[in-house]
Amino acid sequence: MESTSHAGPISGHPVPVLPPLDSDVATLTAALLDIPSVSDHETPLADAVEAALRSLPRLEIHRIGDSVVARTDFGLPTRVVLAGHLDTVPLPTTPGARGTVPSSWESPAGVGTVTSGPETAGASPADADVLYGRGATDMKSGVAVQLALAGWIGRDAGPLPAHDVTWVFYDHEEVGSEHSGLARVAREAPELVQADFAVLLEPTDGVVEGGCNGTNRYVVTVPGVAAHSGRAWKGENAIHAAGPLLAALAAYRPATITVEGLDYREGLNAVRIHGGTAGNVIPDACTVEVNYRFAPDKDLEQAHAHVYAVLAEAGIGRDRVEIVDESPSARPGLDRPAAAAFVAAVGGTPMPKYGWTDVARFSELGVPAVNFGPGDALLAHTDDEHVTAGAIRDCLAALRRWLVPDVGPASASA
């Protein structure tokens, strides 16, 4: 397919320029953080990533919407994918929040703060190690590692990796799955994401996380009969009638299910509720949105059947339930040769991924995948989202050891 590029201003703004890709990977992370890329506004960052990658002579580049794909073509017998999303959730609005834009550096002890940006070019102060900013963990530090690896392998004198490599930088991960840039690439150019193995650089604290839980959302409608609240006995209060449903959800005890040696924690929760039209009207309808996080021992139909069974115990029939979103789980697949080799190369004890990630999308494409990236996932989307420079550098070194097994320790961490 024909790749496209943007040259010059985009919507009246110049294309941001990233530091050289052989810069310190933590400095590169800061530069990415300083380019806002909330979902629906990824174009400037996608332009910057594309421009940086097009300077690498050993890579072929494809642009699909705001997703950028870079590939080597060394004719090697195996191919791996390194994938990460460019978008972030909205910026925090809490006064004093540090997980915002532009980024800032702090020393490990929290003494002294330096805001990065054009005047500092994102450079890390000598005594600073903690980098704050929206996307620091989820997942611009992972994207920086991707770019650093592309810069290392894609330059003229780059090393020959053990596998051909595809890098995927995609948009719209933090919103509904129907908007996913990765899904768009898979639909429009499926050959670009075919591989023997994939690594999603979601934050895992530098530990391999296998598979992921699935996630489904349902809207349950509880009917009532409207009436004037001064004559409430003439109606049926739909909000009150939702009580048994809420009680069943509160009493629900989620399971922990072992799949291929990893323990996945499930969850079934009300996440949103709506009812009523006015302060003097008995509500004639109440809707409760329910989210089910399910282990990878279930497919979508089995997950739906479980939720229907729980709701039936609360007197809720299927006719009152609408499925509004569904994303399948993914089995860990760590026993496959490519995954086992990856775990051996990067080290550590694999853990389960409790949240949903695009490893499930790769699994649907027939590509075994794991999560592995810098940063603590518990900090994602928080007001003080941050990552340490050491964690980013360690992740880069681990992936270099895997991609080029004979690389020396000094070169791997450079």
Disulfide bonds with the S-S distance in Angstrom:
none
